[in-house]
């Protein structure tokens, strides 16, 4: 399969396209008014204005201008990424999961309990801190566990990868998708969590039922496995066992308390990026101190965690630069006018579902939740105003579109990475994952109706 260009190449190409569009699309503007501290477009106020096409200078200055404009978002990404880098230095999360896996290997009779429990743990990780690349480490633990239970590598991959993916799509506190999208859409950070918790429960339950139905099928009839026997017997490097000592238990307790504190802070005290970034930084630093990690290693952990966020931060800067170019060229409102003219006579439900489909399709070409939020929410948020759909619901459409397709798209490095490690052919994965993805997307489409017909926010 031919590999698509790197994400930064894609967004740079989009930047060039938008510069070209400033020469092709007639300039126009909507009038705006301040409602509840939010600039909202006034319907039927669109009018043409003088065109200001952008040139080569805009191309070279856009990334820097985008970086400056999105500096608060980028700082948030680096700080939270560094905080999780410190947390990972403690080994607490990995040690806790190893303990669960160890228990399941000794008591395979409890597979009906252990596997759903592990899926829930990974789903919580996906929903709270956006576990994604980390599953590449954990499948080295869960695939041997699946083999010990006489199951195939599909189950070993599905437990952490699909579990975390379901949580990622039903995100409650994920700072890298929900946090960024809500910040750009100008809605209170992590607001609407009650409905998203409901969504998370639905997605996670469906995932557990689907995986367990496959587990039961191949337990009763091993030949029903989608993998051949020689693939099921793949060899993996043995992972280092991490002691689950009292310090690491305390770290997990601290993390759980921090997540609860986050919920209280954003609902009761209007916490925003500064407070949330400070909370995660405190959790990471205190966790390292509890585990007695040397200050030099703490520093390196923070730097490495922040470094892993570099691409995401650059994508945000480039995407913001694209929007600055479009804004300077005065074509954003023209695009909104064009889209709204097409869909304004459609029922709201169709317009909302179209947002979901658009975000899902875009994720194939821009598999970066943070970057996709930075690129699309400045357009989707005001579009939702024009269509009479709440911005919170537009964020939900983004959340579903970005999260669910990550489980199958071949442009995702994590997806192709886990399949490569487990030696699962991509076609086989599509055959197994396809029905679950279809179910989840249909359910997501139904869940989008809740905010339209009920006061869920």
Helices and strands as residue ranges (DSSP letters): H 7-24, E 28-29, E 32-35, E 38-41, E 47-48, H 56-69, H 71-90, H 92-106, G 108-110, H 111-129, H 135-148, H 153-157, I 158-162, H 163-169, I 175-179, H 180-185, H 193-220, G 222-224, H 229-232, H 246-268, H 273-290, H 295-307, H 310-328, H 332-343, H 348-365, H 369-387, H 391-405, H 413-422, H 426-453
